[in-house]
């Protein structure tokens, strides 16, 4: 299974904690809001991704299961994002 990180831009208040915890995948824009890499979370970074999601003070960050790049599948309606 592959994992992706996504942000809810309306919930985010630009605290920047996510970028401090996961700089390999998250950068901050000029206003301090996260810009998430359009890539799967490598297995070695999954513990840090879990920590970044858990540490978000506004619960704006999520991890979600993603379809493998090798097998492109449309996302089912009602697809479930999950939090650890």
HTML snippet that shows the backbone in 3Dmol.js (N, CA, C, O; Angstrom):
<script src="https://3Dmol.org/build/3Dmol-min.js"></script>
<div id="view" style="width:600px;height:400px;position:relative"></div>
<script>
const pdb = `
ATOM      1  N   UNK A   1       0.844  -1.170   0.000  1.00  0.00           N
ATOM      2  CA  UNK A   1       0.000   0.000   0.000  1.00  0.00           C
ATOM      3  C   UNK A   1       0.898   1.244   0.000  1.00  0.00           C
ATOM      4  O   UNK A   1       1.936   1.272   0.662  1.00  0.00           O
ATOM      5  N   UNK A   2       0.496   2.246  -0.733  1.00  0.00           N
ATOM      6  CA  UNK A   2       1.227   3.513  -0.733  1.00  0.00           C
ATOM      7  C   UNK A   2       0.443   4.534   0.077  1.00  0.00           C
ATOM      8  O   UNK A   2      -0.782   4.463   0.182  1.00  0.00           O
ATOM      9  N   UNK A   3       1.167   5.474   0.639  1.00  0.00           N
ATOM     10  CA  UNK A   3       0.585   6.501   1.504  1.00  0.00           C
ATOM     11  C   UNK A   3       0.914   7.864   0.916  1.00  0.00           C
ATOM     12  O   UNK A   3       2.006   8.084   0.391  1.00  0.00           O
ATOM     13  N   UNK A   4      -0.043   8.772   1.012  1.00  0.00           N
ATOM     14  CA  UNK A   4       0.164  10.166   0.608  1.00  0.00           C
ATOM     15  C   UNK A   4      -0.220  11.084   1.760  1.00  0.00           C
ATOM     16  O   UNK A   4      -1.013  10.714   2.626  1.00  0.00           O
ATOM     17  N   UNK A   5       0.340  12.260   1.760  1.00  0.00           N
ATOM     18  CA  UNK A   5      -0.012  13.299   2.735  1.00  0.00           C
ATOM     19  C   UNK A   5      -0.823  14.352   1.992  1.00  0.00           C
ATOM     20  O   UNK A   5      -0.496  14.725   0.865  1.00  0.00           O
ATOM     21  N   UNK A   6      -1.880  14.824   2.636  1.00  0.00           N
ATOM     22  CA  UNK A   6      -2.646  15.926   2.051  1.00  0.00           C
ATOM     23  C   UNK A   6      -3.028  16.898   3.157  1.00  0.00           C
ATOM     24  O   UNK A   6      -3.054  16.551   4.338  1.00  0.00           O
ATOM     25  N   UNK A   7      -3.323  18.117   2.745  1.00  0.00           N
ATOM     26  CA  UNK A   7      -3.664  19.165   3.701  1.00  0.00           C
ATOM     27  C   UNK A   7      -5.029  19.741   3.354  1.00  0.00           C
ATOM     28  O   UNK A   7      -5.370  19.885   2.179  1.00  0.00           O
ATOM     29  N   UNK A   8      -5.803  20.067   4.372  1.00  0.00           N
ATOM     30  CA  UNK A   8      -7.070  20.768   4.203  1.00  0.00           C
ATOM     31  C   UNK A   8      -6.744  22.258   4.308  1.00  0.00           C
ATOM     32  O   UNK A   8      -6.519  22.756   5.411  1.00  0.00           O
ATOM     33  N   UNK A   9      -6.713  22.974   3.190  1.00  0.00           N
ATOM     34  CA  UNK A   9      -6.266  24.368   3.229  1.00  0.00           C
ATOM     35  C   UNK A   9      -7.172  25.283   4.049  1.00  0.00           C
ATOM     36  O   UNK A   9      -6.713  26.311   4.548  1.00  0.00           O
ATOM     37  N   UNK A  10      -8.440  24.933   4.196  1.00  0.00           N
ATOM     38  CA  UNK A  10      -9.323  25.790   4.995  1.00  0.00           C
ATOM     39  C   UNK A  10      -9.105  25.584   6.492  1.00  0.00           C
ATOM     40  O   UNK A  10      -9.382  26.488   7.281  1.00  0.00           O
ATOM     41  N   UNK A  11      -8.616  24.420   6.893  1.00  0.00           N
ATOM     42  CA  UNK A  11      -8.363  24.155   8.310  1.00  0.00           C
ATOM     43  C   UNK A  11      -6.973  24.623   8.734  1.00  0.00           C
ATOM     44  O   UNK A  11      -6.754  24.922   9.907  1.00  0.00           O
ATOM     45  N   UNK A  12      -6.039  24.687   7.796  1.00  0.00           N
ATOM     46  CA  UNK A  12      -4.650  25.034   8.106  1.00  0.00           C
ATOM     47  C   UNK A  12      -4.538  26.498   8.543  1.00  0.00           C
ATOM     48  O   UNK A  12      -5.121  27.395   7.934  1.00  0.00           O
ATOM     49  N   UNK A  13      -3.774  26.710   9.612  1.00  0.00           N
ATOM     50  CA  UNK A  13      -3.539  28.068  10.118  1.00  0.00           C
ATOM     51  C   UNK A  13      -2.065  28.448  10.059  1.00  0.00           C
ATOM     52  O   UNK A  13      -1.635  29.384  10.734  1.00  0.00           O
ATOM     53  N   UNK A  14      -1.286  27.722   9.252  1.00  0.00           N
ATOM     54  CA  UNK A  14       0.118  28.038   8.969  1.00  0.00           C
ATOM     55  C   UNK A  14       1.012  28.031  10.199  1.00  0.00           C
ATOM     56  O   UNK A  14       1.849  28.918  10.360  1.00  0.00           O
ATOM     57  N   UNK A  15       0.846  27.046  11.062  1.00  0.00           N
ATOM     58  CA  UNK A  15       1.741  26.911  12.210  1.00  0.00           C
ATOM     59  C   UNK A  15       3.134  26.440  11.776  1.00  0.00           C
ATOM     60  O   UNK A  15       4.134  26.794  12.399  1.00  0.00           O
ATOM     61  N   UNK A  16       3.194  25.635  10.699  1.00  0.00           N
ATOM     62  CA  UNK A  16       4.475  25.203  10.149  1.00  0.00           C
ATOM     63  C   UNK A  16       5.104  24.000  10.824  1.00  0.00           C
ATOM     64  O   UNK A  16       6.202  23.590  10.446  1.00  0.00           O
ATOM     65  N   UNK A  17       4.441  23.430  11.805  1.00  0.00           N
ATOM     66  CA  UNK A  17       4.997  22.280  12.510  1.00  0.00           C
ATOM     67  C   UNK A  17       5.212  21.092  11.580  1.00  0.00           C
ATOM     68  O   UNK A  17       6.189  20.358  11.728  1.00  0.00           O
ATOM     69  N   UNK A  18       4.310  20.896  10.625  1.00  0.00           N
ATOM     70  CA  UNK A  18       4.421  19.770   9.694  1.00  0.00           C
ATOM     71  C   UNK A  18       5.718  19.839   8.887  1.00  0.00           C
ATOM     72  O   UNK A  18       6.371  18.817   8.675  1.00  0.00           O
ATOM     73  N   UNK A  19       6.086  21.015   8.445  1.00  0.00           N
ATOM     74  CA  UNK A  19       7.312  21.178   7.653  1.00  0.00           C
ATOM     75  C   UNK A  19       8.557  20.958   8.507  1.00  0.00           C
ATOM     76  O   UNK A  19       9.585  20.507   8.003  1.00  0.00           O
ATOM     77  N   UNK A  20       8.468  21.272   9.783  1.00  0.00           N
ATOM     78  CA  UNK A  20       9.598  21.016  10.673  1.00  0.00           C
ATOM     79  C   UNK A  20       9.789  19.518  10.890  1.00  0.00           C
ATOM     80  O   UNK A  20      10.916  19.033  10.981  1.00  0.00           O
ATOM     81  N   UNK A  21       8.672  18.791  10.973  1.00  0.00           N
ATOM     82  CA  UNK A  21       8.739  17.359  11.249  1.00  0.00           C
ATOM     83  C   UNK A  21       8.997  16.519  10.003  1.00  0.00           C
ATOM     84  O   UNK A  21       9.559  15.428  10.098  1.00  0.00           O
ATOM     85  N   UNK A  22       8.591  17.015   8.840  1.00  0.00           N
ATOM     86  CA  UNK A  22       8.716  16.240   7.605  1.00  0.00           C
ATOM     87  C   UNK A  22       9.209  17.124   6.455  1.00  0.00           C
ATOM     88  O   UNK A  22       8.509  17.276   5.454  1.00  0.00           O
ATOM     89  N   UNK A  23      10.399  17.706   6.587  1.00  0.00           N
ATOM     90  CA  UNK A  23      10.903  18.622   5.559  1.00  0.00           C
ATOM     91  C   UNK A  23      11.190  17.940   4.226  1.00  0.00           C
ATOM     92  O   UNK A  23      11.290  18.613   3.200  1.00  0.00           O
ATOM     93  N   UNK A  24      11.323  16.619   4.226  1.00  0.00           N
ATOM     94  CA  UNK A  24      11.575  15.894   2.982  1.00  0.00           C
ATOM     95  C   UNK A  24      10.380  15.963   2.037  1.00  0.00           C
ATOM     96  O   UNK A  24      10.546  15.838   0.824  1.00  0.00           O
ATOM     97  N   UNK A  25       9.173  16.160   2.579  1.00  0.00           N
ATOM     98  CA  UNK A  25       7.957  16.170   1.744  1.00  0.00           C
ATOM     99  C   UNK A  25       7.127  17.437   1.861  1.00  0.00           C
ATOM    100  O   UNK A  25       6.230  17.665   1.048  1.00  0.00           O
ATOM    101  N   UNK A  26       7.412  18.267   2.861  1.00  0.00           N
ATOM    102  CA  UNK A  26       6.586  19.453   3.087  1.00  0.00           C
ATOM    103  C   UNK A  26       7.465  20.692   3.166  1.00  0.00           C
ATOM    104  O   UNK A  26       8.403  20.758   3.959  1.00  0.00           O
ATOM    105  N   UNK A  27       7.147  21.661   2.338  1.00  0.00           N
ATOM    106  CA  UNK A  27       7.800  22.973   2.387  1.00  0.00           C
ATOM    107  C   UNK A  27       6.745  24.004   2.743  1.00  0.00           C
ATOM    108  O   UNK A  27       5.548  23.746   2.618  1.00  0.00           O
ATOM    109  N   UNK A  28       7.187  25.159   3.182  1.00  0.00           N
ATOM    110  CA  UNK A  28       6.252  26.243   3.474  1.00  0.00           C
ATOM    111  C   UNK A  28       6.337  27.288   2.370  1.00  0.00           C
ATOM    112  O   UNK A  28       7.419  27.601   1.873  1.00  0.00           O
ATOM    113  N   UNK A  29       5.171  27.825   1.994  1.00  0.00           N
ATOM    114  CA  UNK A  29       5.174  28.884   0.986  1.00  0.00           C
ATOM    115  C   UNK A  29       5.534  30.214   1.648  1.00  0.00           C
ATOM    116  O   UNK A  29       5.876  30.241   2.830  1.00  0.00           O
ATOM    117  N   UNK A  30       5.462  31.293   0.914  1.00  0.00           N
ATOM    118  CA  UNK A  30       5.858  32.605   1.426  1.00  0.00           C
ATOM    119  C   UNK A  30       5.019  33.072   2.613  1.00  0.00           C
ATOM    120  O   UNK A  30       5.463  33.924   3.382  1.00  0.00           O
ATOM    121  N   UNK A  31       3.815  32.527   2.772  1.00  0.00           N
ATOM    122  CA  UNK A  31       2.918  32.919   3.851  1.00  0.00           C
ATOM    123  C   UNK A  31       2.919  31.905   4.996  1.00  0.00           C
ATOM    124  O   UNK A  31       2.179  32.063   5.967  1.00  0.00           O
ATOM    125  N   UNK A  32       3.747  30.869   4.881  1.00  0.00           N
ATOM    126  CA  UNK A  32       3.858  29.879   5.945  1.00  0.00           C
ATOM    127  C   UNK A  32       2.930  28.687   5.825  1.00  0.00           C
ATOM    128  O   UNK A  32       2.844  27.877   6.748  1.00  0.00           O
ATOM    129  N   UNK A  33       2.230  28.565   4.695  1.00  0.00           N
ATOM    130  CA  UNK A  33       1.321  27.431   4.490  1.00  0.00           C
ATOM    131  C   UNK A  33       2.068  26.278   3.826  1.00  0.00           C
ATOM    132  O   UNK A  33       2.969  26.502   3.018  1.00  0.00           O
ATOM    133  N   UNK A  34       1.697  25.047   4.165  1.00  0.00           N
ATOM    134  CA  UNK A  34       2.428  23.897   3.630  1.00  0.00           C
ATOM    135  C   UNK A  34       2.171  23.643   2.154  1.00  0.00           C
ATOM    136  O   UNK A  34       1.048  23.766   1.666  1.00  0.00           O
ATOM    137  N   UNK A  35       3.227  23.293   1.470  1.00  0.00           N
ATOM    138  CA  UNK A  35       3.161  22.823   0.086  1.00  0.00           C
ATOM    139  C   UNK A  35       3.650  21.380   0.150  1.00  0.00           C
ATOM    140  O   UNK A  35       4.812  21.117   0.463  1.00  0.00           O
ATOM    141  N   UNK A  36       2.753  20.460  -0.148  1.00  0.00           N
ATOM    142  CA  UNK A  36       3.036  19.037  -0.009  1.00  0.00           C
ATOM    143  C   UNK A  36       3.560  18.491  -1.331  1.00  0.00           C
ATOM    144  O   UNK A  36       2.994  18.766  -2.389  1.00  0.00           O
ATOM    145  N   UNK A  37       4.626  17.726  -1.270  1.00  0.00           N
ATOM    146  CA  UNK A  37       5.174  17.084  -2.470  1.00  0.00           C
ATOM    147  C   UNK A  37       4.129  16.138  -3.049  1.00  0.00           C
ATOM    148  O   UNK A  37       3.448  15.423  -2.313  1.00  0.00           O
ATOM    149  N   UNK A  38       4.010  16.140  -4.360  1.00  0.00           N
ATOM    150  CA  UNK A  38       3.074  15.254  -5.048  1.00  0.00           C
ATOM    151  C   UNK A  38       3.752  13.907  -5.253  1.00  0.00           C
ATOM    152  O   UNK A  38       4.098  13.530  -6.372  1.00  0.00           O
ATOM    153  N   UNK A  39       3.933  13.192  -4.148  1.00  0.00           N
ATOM    154  CA  UNK A  39       4.653  11.922  -4.193  1.00  0.00           C
ATOM    155  C   UNK A  39       4.175  11.028  -3.056  1.00  0.00           C
ATOM    156  O   UNK A  39       3.645  11.503  -2.051  1.00  0.00           O
ATOM    157  N   UNK A  40       4.372   9.735  -3.232  1.00  0.00           N
ATOM    158  CA  UNK A  40       4.074   8.791  -2.163  1.00  0.00           C
ATOM    159  C   UNK A  40       5.078   8.991  -1.030  1.00  0.00           C
ATOM    160  O   UNK A  40       6.221   9.385  -1.259  1.00  0.00           O
ATOM    161  N   UNK A  41       4.637   8.717   0.179  1.00  0.00           N
ATOM    162  CA  UNK A  41       5.533   8.784   1.330  1.00  0.00           C
ATOM    163  C   UNK A  41       6.403   7.530   1.316  1.00  0.00           C
ATOM    164  O   UNK A  41       5.877   6.420   1.400  1.00  0.00           O
ATOM    165  N   UNK A  42       7.710   7.684   1.213  1.00  0.00           N
ATOM    166  CA  UNK A  42       8.589   6.504   1.252  1.00  0.00           C
ATOM    167  C   UNK A  42       8.439   5.770   2.585  1.00  0.00           C
ATOM    168  O   UNK A  42       8.170   6.382   3.619  1.00  0.00           O
ATOM    169  N   UNK A  43       8.614   4.480   2.542  1.00  0.00           N
ATOM    170  CA  UNK A  43       8.446   3.651   3.742  1.00  0.00           C
ATOM    171  C   UNK A  43       9.296   4.170   4.913  1.00  0.00           C
ATOM    172  O   UNK A  43       8.843   4.152   6.058  1.00  0.00           O
ATOM    173  N   UNK A  44      10.502   4.623   4.638  1.00  0.00           N
ATOM    174  CA  UNK A  44      11.393   5.096   5.706  1.00  0.00           C
ATOM    175  C   UNK A  44      10.889   6.378   6.367  1.00  0.00           C
ATOM    176  O   UNK A  44      11.285   6.686   7.491  1.00  0.00           O
ATOM    177  N   UNK A  45      10.006   7.143   5.674  1.00  0.00           N
ATOM    178  CA  UNK A  45       9.485   8.397   6.227  1.00  0.00           C
ATOM    179  C   UNK A  45       8.092   8.252   6.841  1.00  0.00           C
ATOM    180  O   UNK A  45       7.549   9.221   7.372  1.00  0.00           O
ATOM    181  N   UNK A  46       7.521   7.076   6.776  1.00  0.00           N
ATOM    182  CA  UNK A  46       6.153   6.900   7.289  1.00  0.00           C
ATOM    183  C   UNK A  46       6.016   7.212   8.778  1.00  0.00           C
ATOM    184  O   UNK A  46       5.013   7.807   9.172  1.00  0.00           O
ATOM    185  N   UNK A  47       6.977   6.839   9.619  1.00  0.00           N
ATOM    186  CA  UNK A  47       6.849   7.236  11.034  1.00  0.00           C
ATOM    187  C   UNK A  47       6.844   8.760  11.215  1.00  0.00           C
ATOM    188  O   UNK A  47       6.107   9.285  12.050  1.00  0.00           O
ATOM    189  N   UNK A  48       7.661   9.460  10.437  1.00  0.00           N
ATOM    190  CA  UNK A  48       7.674  10.927  10.516  1.00  0.00           C
ATOM    191  C   UNK A  48       6.380  11.522   9.979  1.00  0.00           C
ATOM    192  O   UNK A  48       5.888  12.520  10.506  1.00  0.00           O
ATOM    193  N   UNK A  49       5.827  10.914   8.930  1.00  0.00           N
ATOM    194  CA  UNK A  49       4.552  11.387   8.385  1.00  0.00           C
ATOM    195  C   UNK A  49       3.441  11.211   9.420  1.00  0.00           C
ATOM    196  O   UNK A  49       2.601  12.093   9.597  1.00  0.00           O
ATOM    197  N   UNK A  50       3.445  10.076  10.092  1.00  0.00           N
ATOM    198  CA  UNK A  50       2.452   9.814  11.142  1.00  0.00           C
ATOM    199  C   UNK A  50       2.585  10.849  12.258  1.00  0.00           C
ATOM    200  O   UNK A  50       1.582  11.339  12.777  1.00  0.00           O
ATOM    201  N   UNK A  51       3.815  11.178  12.623  1.00  0.00           N
ATOM    202  CA  UNK A  51       4.062  12.164  13.670  1.00  0.00           C
ATOM    203  C   UNK A  51       3.601  13.555  13.232  1.00  0.00           C
ATOM    204  O   UNK A  51       3.000  14.282  14.023  1.00  0.00           O
ATOM    205  N   UNK A  52       3.877  13.932  11.982  1.00  0.00           N
ATOM    206  CA  UNK A  52       3.461  15.238  11.479  1.00  0.00           C
ATOM    207  C   UNK A  52       1.938  15.367  11.476  1.00  0.00           C
ATOM    208  O   UNK A  52       1.398  16.411  11.844  1.00  0.00           O
ATOM    209  N   UNK A  53       1.252  14.308  11.059  1.00  0.00           N
ATOM    210  CA  UNK A  53      -0.218  14.331  11.049  1.00  0.00           C
ATOM    211  C   UNK A  53      -0.748  14.466  12.477  1.00  0.00           C
ATOM    212  O   UNK A  53      -1.656  15.258  12.730  1.00  0.00           O
ATOM    213  N   UNK A  54      -0.195  13.709  13.392  1.00  0.00           N
ATOM    214  CA  UNK A  54      -0.648  13.744  14.789  1.00  0.00           C
ATOM    215  C   UNK A  54      -0.363  15.078  15.464  1.00  0.00           C
ATOM    216  O   UNK A  54      -1.118  15.506  16.337  1.00  0.00           O
ATOM    217  N   UNK A  55       0.717  15.734  15.070  1.00  0.00           N
ATOM    218  CA  UNK A  55       1.129  16.975  15.722  1.00  0.00           C
ATOM    219  C   UNK A  55       0.414  18.213  15.194  1.00  0.00           C
ATOM    220  O   UNK A  55       0.519  19.278  15.802  1.00  0.00           O
ATOM    221  N   UNK A  56      -0.303  18.108  14.087  1.00  0.00           N
ATOM    222  CA  UNK A  56      -0.959  19.290  13.503  1.00  0.00           C
ATOM    223  C   UNK A  56      -1.991  19.851  14.494  1.00  0.00           C
ATOM    224  O   UNK A  56      -2.950  19.161  14.841  1.00  0.00           O
ATOM    225  N   UNK A  57      -1.800  21.086  14.945  1.00  0.00           N
ATOM    226  CA  UNK A  57      -2.705  21.648  15.962  1.00  0.00           C
ATOM    227  C   UNK A  57      -4.118  21.914  15.449  1.00  0.00           C
ATOM    228  O   UNK A  57      -5.049  22.019  16.248  1.00  0.00           O
ATOM    229  N   UNK A  58      -4.295  22.023  14.149  1.00  0.00           N
ATOM    230  CA  UNK A  58      -5.637  22.286  13.611  1.00  0.00           C
ATOM    231  C   UNK A  58      -6.226  21.069  12.889  1.00  0.00           C
ATOM    232  O   UNK A  58      -7.290  21.166  12.277  1.00  0.00           O
ATOM    233  N   UNK A  59      -5.539  19.929  12.960  1.00  0.00           N
ATOM    234  CA  UNK A  59      -5.990  18.685  12.316  1.00  0.00           C
ATOM    235  C   UNK A  59      -6.181  18.865  10.808  1.00  0.00           C
ATOM    236  O   UNK A  59      -7.071  18.260  10.210  1.00  0.00           O
ATOM    237  N   UNK A  60      -5.347  19.689  10.212  1.00  0.00           N
ATOM    238  CA  UNK A  60      -5.458  19.966   8.778  1.00  0.00           C
ATOM    239  C   UNK A  60      -4.686  18.981   7.911  1.00  0.00           C
ATOM    240  O   UNK A  60      -4.890  18.928   6.698  1.00  0.00           O
ATOM    241  N   UNK A  61      -3.821  18.219   8.512  1.00  0.00           N
ATOM    242  CA  UNK A  61      -2.983  17.288   7.765  1.00  0.00           C
ATOM    243  C   UNK A  61      -3.556  15.882   7.877  1.00  0.00           C
ATOM    244  O   UNK A  61      -4.020  15.474   8.942  1.00  0.00           O
ATOM    245  N   UNK A  62      -3.520  15.145   6.769  1.00  0.00           N
ATOM    246  CA  UNK A  62      -4.035  13.777   6.744  1.00  0.00           C
ATOM    247  C   UNK A  62      -3.097  12.880   5.973  1.00  0.00           C
ATOM    248  O   UNK A  62      -2.396  13.319   5.060  1.00  0.00           O
ATOM    249  N   UNK A  63      -3.094  11.611   6.356  1.00  0.00           N
ATOM    250  CA  UNK A  63      -2.453  10.570   5.551  1.00  0.00           C
ATOM    251  C   UNK A  63      -3.582   9.822   4.881  1.00  0.00           C
ATOM    252  O   UNK A  63      -4.643   9.628   5.474  1.00  0.00           O
ATOM    253  N   UNK A  64      -3.359   9.403   3.651  1.00  0.00           N
ATOM    254  CA  UNK A  64      -4.381   8.590   2.993  1.00  0.00           C
ATOM    255  C   UNK A  64      -3.707   7.519   2.158  1.00  0.00           C
ATOM    256  O   UNK A  64      -2.602   7.698   1.646  1.00  0.00           O
ATOM    257  N   UNK A  65      -4.405   6.406   2.038  1.00  0.00           N
ATOM    258  CA  UNK A  65      -3.928   5.336   1.174  1.00  0.00           C
ATOM    259  C   UNK A  65      -4.096   5.798  -0.260  1.00  0.00           C
ATOM    260  O   UNK A  65      -5.108   6.404  -0.612  1.00  0.00           O
ATOM    261  N   UNK A  66      -3.105   5.511  -1.085  1.00  0.00           N
ATOM    262  CA  UNK A  66      -3.145   5.927  -2.487  1.00  0.00           C
ATOM    263  C   UNK A  66      -2.972   4.701  -3.371  1.00  0.00           C
ATOM    264  O   UNK A  66      -2.313   3.730  -3.000  1.00  0.00           O
ATOM    265  N   UNK A  67      -3.575   4.770  -4.538  1.00  0.00           N
ATOM    266  CA  UNK A  67      -3.397   3.693  -5.514  1.00  0.00           C
ATOM    267  C   UNK A  67      -1.943   3.685  -5.959  1.00  0.00           C
ATOM    268  O   UNK A  67      -1.318   4.739  -6.078  1.00  0.00           O
ATOM    269  N   UNK A  68      -1.419   2.529  -6.198  1.00  0.00           N
ATOM    270  CA  UNK A  68      -0.044   2.394  -6.659  1.00  0.00           C
ATOM    271  C   UNK A  68       0.134   3.104  -7.987  1.00  0.00           C
ATOM    272  O   UNK A  68      -0.781   3.118  -8.810  1.00  0.00           O
ATOM    273  N   UNK A  69       1.297   3.691  -8.205  1.00  0.00           N
ATOM    274  CA  UNK A  69       1.578   4.387  -9.457  1.00  0.00           C
ATOM    275  C   UNK A  69       1.566   3.414 -10.628  1.00  0.00           C
ATOM    276  O   UNK A  69       1.223   3.797 -11.747  1.00  0.00           O
ATOM    277  N   UNK A  70       1.932   2.171 -10.387  1.00  0.00           N
ATOM    278  CA  UNK A  70       1.971   1.172 -11.455  1.00  0.00           C
ATOM    279  C   UNK A  70       0.566   0.770 -11.890  1.00  0.00           C
ATOM    280  O   UNK A  70       0.352   0.403 -13.045  1.00  0.00           O
ATOM    281  N   UNK A  71      -0.380   0.837 -10.974  1.00  0.00           N
ATOM    282  CA  UNK A  71      -1.762   0.473 -11.284  1.00  0.00           C
ATOM    283  C   UNK A  71      -2.611   1.702 -11.031  1.00  0.00           C
ATOM    284  O   UNK A  71      -3.000   1.973  -9.896  1.00  0.00           O
ATOM    285  N   UNK A  72      -2.893   2.431 -12.069  1.00  0.00           N
ATOM    286  CA  UNK A  72      -3.668   3.648 -11.932  1.00  0.00           C
ATOM    287  C   UNK A  72      -5.148   3.298 -11.854  1.00  0.00           C
ATOM    288  O   UNK A  72      -5.725   2.750 -12.794  1.00  0.00           O
ATOM    289  N   UNK A  73      -5.754   3.631 -10.703  1.00  0.00           N
ATOM    290  CA  UNK A  73      -7.163   3.346 -10.500  1.00  0.00           C
ATOM    291  C   UNK A  73      -7.857   4.631 -10.112  1.00  0.00           C
ATOM    292  O   UNK A  73      -7.298   5.430  -9.361  1.00  0.00           O
ATOM    293  N   UNK A  74      -9.074   4.851 -10.612  1.00  0.00           N
ATOM    294  CA  UNK A  74      -9.799   6.043 -10.187  1.00  0.00           C
ATOM    295  C   UNK A  74     -10.167   5.918  -8.714  1.00  0.00           C
ATOM    296  O   UNK A  74     -10.438   4.822  -8.222  1.00  0.00           O
ATOM    297  N   UNK A  75     -10.174   7.033  -8.028  1.00  0.00           N
ATOM    298  CA  UNK A  75     -10.533   7.031  -6.615  1.00  0.00           C
ATOM    299  C   UNK A  75     -12.017   6.793  -6.469  1.00  0.00           C
ATOM    300  O   UNK A  75     -12.822   7.469  -7.108  1.00  0.00           O
ATOM    301  N   UNK A  76     -12.380   5.858  -5.649  1.00  0.00           N
ATOM    302  CA  UNK A  76     -13.790   5.559  -5.419  1.00  0.00           C
ATOM    303  C   UNK A  76     -14.435   6.706  -4.664  1.00  0.00           C
ATOM    304  O   UNK A  76     -13.813   7.329  -3.803  1.00  0.00           O
ATOM    305  N   UNK A  77     -15.680   6.975  -4.994  1.00  0.00           N
ATOM    306  CA  UNK A  77     -16.392   8.023  -4.295  1.00  0.00           C
ATOM    307  C   UNK A  77     -16.558   7.606  -2.844  1.00  0.00           C
ATOM    308  O   UNK A  77     -16.868   6.451  -2.552  1.00  0.00           O
ATOM    309  N   UNK A  78     -16.354   8.540  -1.947  1.00  0.00           N
ATOM    310  CA  UNK A  78     -16.438   8.221  -0.544  1.00  0.00           C
ATOM    311  C   UNK A  78     -15.175   7.565  -0.019  1.00  0.00           C
ATOM    312  O   UNK A  78     -15.184   6.957   1.051  1.00  0.00           O
ATOM    313  N   UNK A  79     -14.094   7.687  -0.767  1.00  0.00           N
ATOM    314  CA  UNK A  79     -12.808   7.129  -0.350  1.00  0.00           C
ATOM    315  C   UNK A  79     -12.465   7.652   1.033  1.00  0.00           C
ATOM    316  O   UNK A  79     -12.680   8.827   1.328  1.00  0.00           O
ATOM    317  N   UNK A  80     -11.938   6.792   1.873  1.00  0.00           N
ATOM    318  CA  UNK A  80     -11.703   7.159   3.267  1.00  0.00           C
ATOM    319  C   UNK A  80     -10.277   7.591   3.498  1.00  0.00           C
ATOM    320  O   UNK A  80      -9.338   6.848   3.215  1.00  0.00           O
ATOM    321  N   UNK A  81     -10.117   8.793   4.010  1.00  0.00           N
ATOM    322  CA  UNK A  81      -8.797   9.235   4.493  1.00  0.00           C
ATOM    323  C   UNK A  81      -8.686   8.698   5.912  1.00  0.00           C
ATOM    324  O   UNK A  81      -9.704   8.501   6.575  1.00  0.00           O
ATOM    325  N   UNK A  82      -7.497   8.463   6.380  1.00  0.00           N
ATOM    326  CA  UNK A  82      -7.361   7.945   7.734  1.00  0.00           C
ATOM    327  C   UNK A  82      -6.284   8.691   8.488  1.00  0.00           C
ATOM    328  O   UNK A  82      -5.361   9.258   7.903  1.00  0.00           O
ATOM    329  N   UNK A  83      -6.421   8.677   9.773  1.00  0.00           N
ATOM    330  CA  UNK A  83      -5.467   9.326  10.671  1.00  0.00           C
ATOM    331  C   UNK A  83      -4.910   8.273  11.598  1.00  0.00           C
ATOM    332  O   UNK A  83      -5.640   7.405  12.075  1.00  0.00           O
ATOM    333  N   UNK A  84      -3.640   8.347  11.850  1.00  0.00           N
ATOM    334  CA  UNK A  84      -3.014   7.469  12.847  1.00  0.00           C
ATOM    335  C   UNK A  84      -2.640   8.266  14.043  1.00  0.00           C
ATOM    336  O   UNK A  84      -2.098   7.719  15.004  1.00  0.00           O
TER     337      UNK A  84
END
`;
const viewer = $3Dmol.createViewer("view");
viewer.addModel(pdb, "pdb");
viewer.setStyle({}, {cartoon: {color: "spectrum"}});
viewer.zoomTo();
viewer.render();
</script>
